[in-house]
Amino acid sequence: MTLNRIKLYISILIVTILSLNTIHAKAGVDGSPFEGSYLGFVTTKSTFAAVGTLGQFDDSDNPSIFNSIASTTSKNSYGGGFFAGYGLKFGSLYTSAEGAFIIDKGNTIFSDGTNTIKFAKSNTLDLNLRGGMEISDRALVFALIGYSGTNIKSDGINGRQNKDAGGINYNKRLTSFRYGAGIEVAIYENIAIRAEYTRSIIGSDIYIDGSDLFSIKPKTSRIMFSVVLHMY
């Protein structure tokens, strides 16, 4: 994310808070609109990129066809999903535990100039802990850390391992450390809106196609906008 995008992102959040100045949110447990159980729906703008290295070994039955990685092209995506969690307040401090399932794509294609192989993200399963503080009676800022399981797929070199063609494709959920920050604003009784930015450092893995061995290390980031239903 560039500095200008960060400034724009923060400006939008500030304007949103100020524009909601006359709206009064209903208080939940202990007078906080953010405590207790909640459900939410999220839309995302995601970046995805993978670093790859190529190794080869002797397999006379399946000779190597991929020479070397000459170029790498990555594609970002939009997506959406849902989440659920439970929040607690200690004075002005706030914490919550949350789980989410999000479908968002994105892929990286490696090429040797003739042959290609694509590694694509399919969905993620996230488990997060959030901690922050209320900056007013209806707005809180928070940071988050957690686990993310990212489903990565590939049909092999030139798609030749596609299941429809009788091959065995790559389909694994890679673990990652996830972190980020955001803001949540209560707008109507038990409804809030949330905006956040997160990054995930995904674990590396190896995929073998014939005599070609690809080592990949993906990374991803998200801008997320959510509607949250607090159930109190």
Secondary structure in CASP SS format (residue, H / E / C, confidence):
PFRMAT SS
TARGET T0000
AUTHOR 0000-0000-0000
METHOD secondary structure of the structure
MODEL  1
M C 1.00
T C 1.00
L H 1.00
N H 1.00
R H 1.00
I H 1.00
K H 1.00
L H 1.00
Y H 1.00
I H 1.00
S H 1.00
I H 1.00
L H 1.00
I H 1.00
V H 1.00
T H 1.00
I H 1.00
L H 1.00
S H 1.00
L C 1.00
N C 1.00
T C 1.00
I C 1.00
H C 1.00
A C 1.00
K C 1.00
A C 1.00
G C 1.00
V H 1.00
D H 1.00
G H 1.00
S C 1.00
P C 1.00
F C 1.00
E C 1.00
G E 1.00
S E 1.00
Y E 1.00
L E 1.00
G E 1.00
F E 1.00
V E 1.00
T E 1.00
T E 1.00
K E 1.00
S E 1.00
T E 1.00
F E 1.00
A E 1.00
A E 1.00
V E 1.00
G E 1.00
T E 1.00
L E 1.00
G E 1.00
Q E 1.00
F C 1.00
D C 1.00
D C 1.00
S C 1.00
D C 1.00
N C 1.00
P C 1.00
S C 1.00
I C 1.00
F C 1.00
N C 1.00
S C 1.00
I C 1.00
A C 1.00
S E 1.00
T E 1.00
T E 1.00
S E 1.00
K E 1.00
N C 1.00
S E 1.00
Y E 1.00
G E 1.00
G E 1.00
G E 1.00
F E 1.00
F E 1.00
A E 1.00
G E 1.00
Y E 1.00
G E 1.00
L E 1.00
K E 1.00
F E 1.00
G C 1.00
S C 1.00
L E 1.00
Y E 1.00
T E 1.00
S E 1.00
A E 1.00
E E 1.00
G E 1.00
A E 1.00
F E 1.00
I E 1.00
I E 1.00
D E 1.00
K C 1.00
G C 1.00
N E 1.00
T E 1.00
I E 1.00
F E 1.00
S E 1.00
D C 1.00
G C 1.00
T C 1.00
N C 1.00
T E 1.00
I E 1.00
K E 1.00
F E 1.00
A E 1.00
K E 1.00
S E 1.00
N E 1.00
T E 1.00
L E 1.00
D E 1.00
L E 1.00
N E 1.00
L E 1.00
R E 1.00
G E 1.00
G E 1.00
M E 1.00
E E 1.00
I E 1.00
S E 1.00
D C 1.00
R C 1.00
A E 1.00
L E 1.00
V E 1.00
F E 1.00
A E 1.00
L E 1.00
I E 1.00
G E 1.00
Y E 1.00
S E 1.00
G E 1.00
T E 1.00
N E 1.00
I E 1.00
K E 1.00
S E 1.00
D C 1.00
G C 1.00
I E 1.00
N C 1.00
G C 1.00
R C 1.00
Q C 1.00
N C 1.00
K H 1.00
D H 1.00
A H 1.00
G C 1.00
G C 1.00
I C 1.00
N C 1.00
Y E 1.00
N E 1.00
K E 1.00
R E 1.00
L E 1.00
T E 1.00
S E 1.00
F E 1.00
R E 1.00
Y E 1.00
G E 1.00
A E 1.00
G E 1.00
I E 1.00
E E 1.00
V E 1.00
A E 1.00
I E 1.00
Y E 1.00
E C 1.00
N C 1.00
I E 1.00
A E 1.00
I E 1.00
R E 1.00
A E 1.00
E E 1.00
Y E 1.00
T E 1.00
R E 1.00
S E 1.00
I E 1.00
I E 1.00
G C 1.00
S C 1.00
D E 1.00
I E 1.00
Y E 1.00
I E 1.00
D E 1.00
G C 1.00
S C 1.00
D E 1.00
L E 1.00
F E 1.00
S E 1.00
I E 1.00
K E 1.00
P E 1.00
K E 1.00
T E 1.00
S E 1.00
R E 1.00
I E 1.00
M E 1.00
F E 1.00
S E 1.00
V E 1.00
V E 1.00
L E 1.00
H E 1.00
M C 1.00
Y C 1.00
END
